[in-house]
């Protein structure tokens, strides 16, 4: 499938009136504060993780242990940002029009479930994530990202104090994050391909420190 640039556009694509604790798959991007390259470097089109980058990857893989009912799919730690797919198996809030359906796209991670058809629109909810109406609800996407940032920040600080990792300016991660609801199998496959190919395209990446 040819990649659709709209899928990975860096502007916030959160849907208004969407229940972010409902079942589905979500493409997440989190950026280091000030574009600081703290997690490794790109060499020969491949991401070479340093100890801090390996720590970030390790915490991503631990998230299902901390949040039962979720799975993690494809991900990539980049020098100064992170891409990953979170899969919410629990259904909280209003049901969707259709039940979850296993997606047949091959993956080396657990089988993905997503909400077929229209997104889980909740007419009784207003506002998007920037207003944090349910960003800290237990097992919501916002709560999971918040925890991931917290876990990695605490361990990074430990690395600074005990292992001489480079200190970060003020905070490890930018305050907000970018996310996209994965609507169908084709979009999921395209996002996975984008994540895998991110190191090759590092020189053109919007988060590259040399870009204005």
WOQUI-V173477 format. One record per backbone hydrogen bond with DSSP energy under -0.5 kcal/mol. CO is the residue of the C=O (numbers start at 1). NH is the residue of the N-H. E is the energy in kcal/mol with one decimal. If there is no record, write none. Layout:
CO:NH:E
CO:NH:E
This chain:
3:5:-0.7
4:7:-2.3
5:8:-0.8
6:9:-0.8
15:18:-1.1
17:122:-3.0
18:20:-1.0
19:22:-1.7
20:141:-1.6
21:92:-0.5
24:88:-3.5
25:182:-2.7
26:28:-0.6
26:86:-2.6
27:180:-2.0
28:84:-2.2
29:178:-2.8
30:82:-2.6
31:174:-3.2
32:35:-1.7
33:36:-1.4
36:38:-1.4
39:50:-1.5
41:43:-0.5
41:48:-3.2
43:46:-1.2
46:43:-2.9
46:48:-0.6
47:49:-0.8
48:41:-1.9
50:54:-2.4
51:55:-1.8
52:56:-2.1
53:57:-2.2
54:58:-2.3
55:59:-2.2
56:60:-1.9
57:61:-1.9
58:62:-1.0
59:63:-0.7
60:63:-1.1
62:65:-1.4
62:66:-1.2
63:66:-0.6
63:67:-2.4
67:70:-1.3
69:89:-3.3
69:90:-1.2
71:87:-3.0
74:85:-1.5
76:78:-0.6
76:83:-2.4
79:38:-1.0
79:39:-2.0
80:32:-3.2
81:78:-3.0
82:30:-2.3
83:76:-2.6
84:28:-3.6
84:86:-0.5
85:73:-2.7
86:26:-2.7
86:88:-0.5
87:71:-2.1
87:89:-0.7
88:24:-1.7
90:92:-0.6
101:114:-0.8
112:103:-2.0
114:101:-1.2
114:116:-0.8
119:121:-2.2
120:19:-1.5
121:123:-0.6
122:125:-2.1
127:17:-1.1
128:131:-1.6
128:133:-0.6
129:132:-2.2
134:137:-0.9
137:140:-2.3
140:144:-2.2
141:145:-2.6
142:146:-2.4
143:147:-2.3
144:148:-2.5
145:149:-2.6
146:150:-2.1
147:151:-3.2
148:152:-2.2
149:153:-2.3
150:154:-2.5
151:155:-2.0
152:156:-2.3
153:157:-2.5
154:158:-1.8
155:159:-2.0
156:160:-2.3
157:161:-2.3
158:162:-2.7
159:163:-2.3
159:164:-0.5
159:165:-1.6
160:164:-0.7
168:170:-1.2
169:171:-1.9
172:33:-2.1
178:29:-2.8
179:13:-0.9
180:27:-3.1
181:183:-0.7
182:25:-0.6
184:188:-2.2
185:189:-2.6
186:190:-2.1
187:191:-2.5
188:192:-2.5
189:193:-2.1
190:194:-2.4
191:195:-2.7
192:196:-2.4
193:197:-2.2
194:198:-0.7
195:198:-1.0
197:201:-1.3
199:202:-1.4
201:204:-1.3
201:205:-0.5
202:205:-1.3
205:208:-1.5
208:211:-1.9
